[in-house]
Structure formats: structure tokens, C-alpha cells
Amino acid sequence: MSNSDVLTAGLMLFGMEEPNEFVRIGHLERINHGTLILGSITELSPVAPQRLNTRLQHGFFSRLGGVALIPCDMRIVTLNHGRLQAHIRQNRFRRDLYDRLSTTIITAKPLRARSGDIPLLADYFIQQQAERDQKPAPELTSEGFDFMQTYPWPSNVRQMHGLMERALLSLDGDRITADAIKAHLQEAA
């Protein structure tokens, strides 16, 4: 991660203060009394874990470049695609931050292990994209459903979402077929 990436990530989360009274509000301040969702928690910038740990321990934080302590009351939901314990053992993630964040752990099975969810998700993504495009929702053929339920979905739900979006954007007719799904998967590979 470059120095500019570190600064940008810290700025977005904590905000910034400069001596000339310039203040930029960060996500923690904006979301006070709400819920902050941090995706890919293991990819936080190096400055973020210590500051986040202070916020969790004491209930306040300071903006980058600032000295004022800003109270902050919120729920934090973190997401991780890998094994967090392995990151801790390799000293790539702070143990104390893990201890503070892990009050409730929910482990979600990958999409390939939840094939019963595939028709519901596919239909939801099709309806969502059709509404966005202001067009009638096309039919996903039974062969399309069957193929989707046997596909391993290595990139999980995001992959399916992108696939349904691409299928609708390039749709010729009013049906999404198994062949169309296979073609879109090959294009994305």
C-alpha cells in the first residue's frame, strides 16, 4: 500500500484537521450513533488499526492531524474473506483489535454451499437491474437456473450479481439462457 493509499484510507475513516482550521469529516463522525461496515478488515491501512482500537477501547477518536477527542458511539461490522486467525499469527493483524471486534462472529457459508439461495438471489438481481434499466424483467430459463446451481461461484455473490447485470445489459430477447450465462462467465474469465 502506498503512502497516498494510507493517507486516503485514514482520511476517509477518521477525517482530517489542518492548522488553518480546514476540517474534513470522516466516516466515524458521519456515522455516529449508526453502523459502520468495514469490508476486508485485514486490508486496513497501517494507521487505521491503532486508531480504531482506541475508538473501540475508549469511545472516542481524533481526526488525522487533530488533537481534539471526538466522542463516537456506533456498531462496527467487519467483513473478512480469509482466516483472521492466520493473519494474527503472522503479525499481519492486531490481536487486541481482533479481541475488541469479535464480540459476535457470524460465519457465512460460500454461495456454492447454499445452492438453495441461488434462485432467490438470481431473481433479486434480475429484478433490481430491470428496475434500474426501466425494462420488464426477463425470464431466467430452467436450464439457466440448473446451470447456476451447479456452478462453483468462486467469487461468491458479487460474481453472480455482476453476471446477472451483464446478462441483462446485453440481453437479446426476453429470456436469459444457460448458454448466455456460460458465455458471460467465459468473457469475464
Secondary structure, DSSP 8 states (H G I E B T S, - for coil): --HHHHHHHHHHHH-EE-TTS-EE--HHHHTTTSEEEESSGGG--TTHHHHHHHHHHHSEE--BT----EE---EEEE--SS-HHHHHHTTSS-HHHHHHHTTS------GGG-GGGHHHHHHHHHHHHHHHHTS---EE-HHHHHHHHHS--TTHHHHHHHHHHHHHHT--SSEE-HHHHHHHHHHH-
